[in-house]
Amino acid sequence: MDDKTDIKAVELEVKGTKGQNSMVIDNLDDILPYVGELGKYQIFLIIIMALATLISGFPILIMFFAGQNPPWQCETNSTICKLSGTFKSGEKNYKARCSMPRSEWKFTKPKEYSIVTQYDLYCDGEDLIYLTTSLLFVGWGIGSVIFGWLADRYGRFKVLVVSVCGIIVVSFISAFSPNFAMFVVCRFIVGFFKPGTIVGSYVVAAEILGPNYRPAAGTALWVLFSLSLVLTGVKAYFIREWKILVIACSAPYVFVCFLVFFVPESMRWLRLQGRHADVIKILKKAAKVNGKDLPDGVELKPLQKSDVEENKKGSVLDLFRPLRMFLFSTAQGFGWFVTAAVYYGVSWAVSDMSGEMYRDYILAMLIEIPALLLSVYSMNKLC
């Protein structure tokens, strides 16, 4: 063996309990070198998790295009509307149409262009445009709490499957909404399912990999998220009808619903549930796919029954007690809230740029990818 292998063997010997012909290991991370820290099995799972992350990103900023408020102009030969030219949102005379009968003016885009033209949202109804995004984030917030609890109680796998399929199916259905009310309900439900994809994807991808590969794997998922935002802009450039755009961002990815069934349950969750045999089954499958053999003398130590029972007594209140945990949870929650608010605030502010809408949007989303790749390098070097 080379020096690095010798060092790894010594570390495992210290962290485990070595008998005459066997080694009992306490930590999941310490048994991963025997099954492969980054092999075919892990790569296959990361691809599935990346696809799950990809489809979860499409609905977030799709309203940047599907909710476009086009200019308007007077109907030809109108005896009431006598303004010449077209008027964009925020420009002089834009609100003049509010005092006219609806039959006296028209949008410059066809009915299929956006939800504004589809559901005839104008004047007082224009505020409803923002409701489509606001309700998505409301659903996201509620889903974060509920799916976090469900994942701890019933496992990450079930939450992941339900969330991925829910986003795809409900997004597709939203394109056929007969009225605006049904459309915003669909947006709320899509937002509700969004956190389930994040929890399942990141946790499973991280724990099946060796510690040295986790920063890259976690960031790779976020690269796919950013790529989904870029693809939304590319698709919108070629598809100028909002319903077709929504379908193009959902229906082609229905195969992901079947792929997620190949994802194993979280090994750490299984271990805390006392399902030691299922953990060993996953490890042996990973070793087989990676072309390795889990040595008969190497064993993962089951958790004590008392530890399993203690875990089952846990609740969401444990995040806020004792005081140190309360401060930690509050700080982390506030940090995520501020980061998300700034991130999506900046993303939506792209519409305020004076250049070409599609180009500006795509470039604004693309700039995040180099930053993510730089973060992988930084984490490997500095952490």
N, C-alpha and C positions, 0 to 999 in steps of 0.2 A: 504493500500500500504506500501511496505517497504521503507527504507530511500533512496535507489537508485532510486526507482520509483518516489518518491517525488521530488528528485533533478531534474530528467529528466523533470517532469511536470513543475517545476518552470522555467527551462531553456527554454522550449518551450513557456511558457507564456510570457517570456521576449522578445524572438526573434519574436514572432508572435503578432498579434493584437487580443486581446480577447474581444469578445462581450458578451452579456448576455447569449446567447445559442450557440455561435460558436467561433471558433478560426481560424483566418486567418494567415497562416504561410508563411513567405517570402522565406525560404531556403529549397531546396529539402532534404538536409540532416536531417532537423528537422522533416520532415514528415515520414521518413523511419521507426522510431520506431512503428508507427501505422500499417504499412503494413508488418513489419518483417525485421530486418536488415540482418539476415542470416537464411533463411528458405528453403523449398523445391524449391521454384521458383528460388532463387539465386543459389542454388547448381546445379540445372538443367542447368542454363545458363553458370555457370563456367565450367561444364563438356564439353559443346559445344565449349566454348572459348579455353579450354585446347586442345581439339582435333584439332581445327583450328591452334593452335600454334604448335602442334605436326607435322602436315603435312607440315607446312611451314619450318620446320627445316631439313627435309630429303635432299632437293636438295643442301644445302649449302656445306656440306663436303662429299657428295657422290662421288665426283671426286677423293677423297683420294684413293678410291678403283677402281672406273670405269676408272680413268686416269692413272693407274699403268703402268709404263714402264718396261716390263719384260726383262730378260737377252736374249742374242742371242748366236748362235753358228753356225759353218760352216755346210753347207749341206753335207750329206754323199757323199763321192766320188767326192767332188768338186776338180777341177784341179787348181782353182784360190785361193780359201780360204783354207789355209793349217794350220790355227791356231787350236790348240786342247783346249778343255774345253769350258766353258761358260763364258760370260763377262757381268758384271753388269754395270749400269750407273756409271760413275766416275772412273771405274777401268782401269788399263793399257790395251791397245789394244781395248778398247770399241769403239773408233772412227774409227778403222781400216776398218770397214764395209762400211764406206762412200766412199771409193775409189774402192769398188767392185760392180759388177753387182748385182742387187737385187736377182737374181736367185741363187746366190752362198752362201747365208746364210739365216737363218730362226730364228724366235723368238722361245723361249723354251716353250711358252704357245700357246694354240690354238687361232684361229682367234676371237672367242667369248669372250676371256678373258677380254679385255678392249678396250677403243676407240683407243688405240695405235695400237693394233693388228688388230682391225676392219677396221680402216681407213689408216693403214700402215704409221704411223707417225714415221719417223726416221731421223737422222742427222739434216738437216735444218728444217725439219718438226716437230721436237721435241718441239720447242718453242710454237707450236700451242696448246700443251697440257695445258699450263698455261692460254691460251686465254679463255678456257672454264670457268674458275673461274673468271678471270678478267672481262669478259663481264657480268657475273652474278652480280658482285658488281657494275658495271657501270649501269646496268638496275635498281639495287636496289637504287642507288643514284637518278636517274631520277624519278623513281616511288615514292620516298619519297616526292619529291616536288609536283608532279602532284596529287598523291592520297591525300596528305594533303589538297590541294586546293579543290579537288573534294569532300572530306569528309565534309569540311566546307560549301560547296555550295549545295550539294545534300544529305548529310547525311551519317552517319557512316554505316548504315545497307547496303545500296546499294554497297558501297565500299567493305565491308566485303564479301558479297555474290560473287561479281565479282572476288575478289582476291583469295578466297579459291578455287572456281571452276576453276579459271584460272591456279593456281599452279598445281592442280591435273591433269587436262586435258592436259596441255602443257607438263608436266613432262612425262606423259604416252606416248604422241605422240613422244617425243624426242627419246624414245627407238626404234622407227621404222624409224629414220632418214636414208635416202638412202645415204647421204654423210655428210662429216664433216661440211660443211657450214650450212646445215639445223640444225645440232645438236647445233652449237654455237648460232644460232638465237633463238632456243628454250630455251637455257640457259639464254640468255638475257631477253627473255619474262618472264621466271620464276622469275628472279631477279626483274623485273619490278613490278610483282604482290606481291612480298614479303612484302613490307611496308604496303600494304592494310590490311593484316591479323593482323599485330602488332597494328596498330591504332585502328581498330574496336574491336579486342579482349580485349585489355587492357582497353580502355575507357568504353565499355559496362560493363565489369566485375567489374570495380572499382565503377562506379556511382550507380549501383543497390544495392550495399552493404553499410552497415553502416560504418562510418569512422574507427571504431575500427578493422574492418575485412579487410580493404583494403590492408594493407601491406602483409598479408598472401595470399590474393587472387592474387595480382599482382605477388608475388614471385612464387606462385603455377604455374602460366603460364610459367614462366621461367624454372621451374623444368621440365615441360613437353617439353620445347624446348631442354634442356640438355638431357632429356631422348630420344628424337628423334635422337640426335647425337649418343647416346649409341646404340640404336636399329639399326642405320645404320651400325655400326661395327658388331653387332651380325648377322644381315642379310647377310652382306658381307662374314662373316666367313663360312656360310653354302651355300651361292650362289656365285659361282666363275665365273659367266658369267655376264658381265656388263648390258646387255639388260634386263635380268631377274631380276637383282637387282633393276634397275630403275623401272620396272613394279611393283615389290614387295613393293616399297616405294611410290607408287602412286595409282594403281588400287584398292587395298583393302580398301582405305579410301574414295571412291567415295560417300559413304553414308553421309559423313560430308557435302557434297553439299546440301543435303536435310535438314539436321539438322539446318544449319545456318538460314533457313527461319523461324525458331521459335524464333530467336533472335529479341528483340524489337529494335526500333530506339533509339538512345541516347536521354534521357529525357531532358538533358540540351540543346542539339541542337534543339529539338522540341520547347522548351520554348523560346529560342532565335529567333525562326521563328514565334513566336506568336501562335503556335498550342497548346494552353493550354488544349483543350479537349482531345487531344491524350495523353498528359502527365497523365491526370487523369485516362484515360482508362488503361494505363500501371500500374499505382499504384493500381487500383482496382483489376486488374488481379493478380498482385503479392500478394495482401492481400488475395484474394480468394484461390489461390494455397497454401499459407502459413497457411491457416485456420484462418485468421483474418478478421475482418470487419473494413473497413475504416469508422470511425464515421461520421455521417451526419454533425455534428457540426464542424468538422475539415476540413478546406479548404486550398488549396495552392493558394497563391496570384498570379494572372496573372501579367506578366511584363507589364509595361506601354508601350503604342504604340510608344512613342518616343524612348524608349530603344530598341525596336524591329527594328525600322527604322534605328537607329544608328548602330546596329549590321550588318544590311544588307549592309551598306556602307563600312564596313571593307575590307581590302585587305592584301595581304602578306607583303606589305611595313610596316604595323603596327608593324611587328616584329622588325623593325629597326629604329623606331622613337617613342619617343624622344631618346636622347643620352643614357639615363639609360637603356631603352629597347634594344637599339643597343648593348650595352656592355653585357647585360644579355644574349641575343640571341647568340652573337658571342662566349661568354665563354662556353655556353652550347653546341653549335655546335662543337666547337673545342674539348671539353671534350669527347663528343660522338665519334668523329672521332679518337682521340688517343686511347680511350678505345677499340673501334672496331678493330683498326689496331693491337694493341697488342694481343687482344683476339684471332683473327683469325690467326695472325702470329704464336703465340704459338701453336695453334691447328694444323696448317700445319707442324710445326717443329717436330711433333711426328714422322714423317717419318725419321728423322735424328737419332732416337734412334736405338741402335744396336740390340735390342731384337726382339721378334716375333711381326710382324706388327699388327695383329689383337688384340692381347692381350694388347700391348702398347697403341693402339688407344682407346680401350674400357676403360681401366683404366684412361687414361688422361681425357676422357669425364665424367667418373663417379665421379671424384674428385670434380667436380663443384657442385654437388647436396648437399653434406654436407655444403658447403659454402653458398649456397642459403638458406638452412634451418636456418643456424646461422644468416643470415641477417634478417630473419623474427623475430627471438627472439630479435635481437639488435634493430630493428625499434620499436618494441612494448615497449621495456624497456627504450630506450634512446631518442626516438622522441616524 
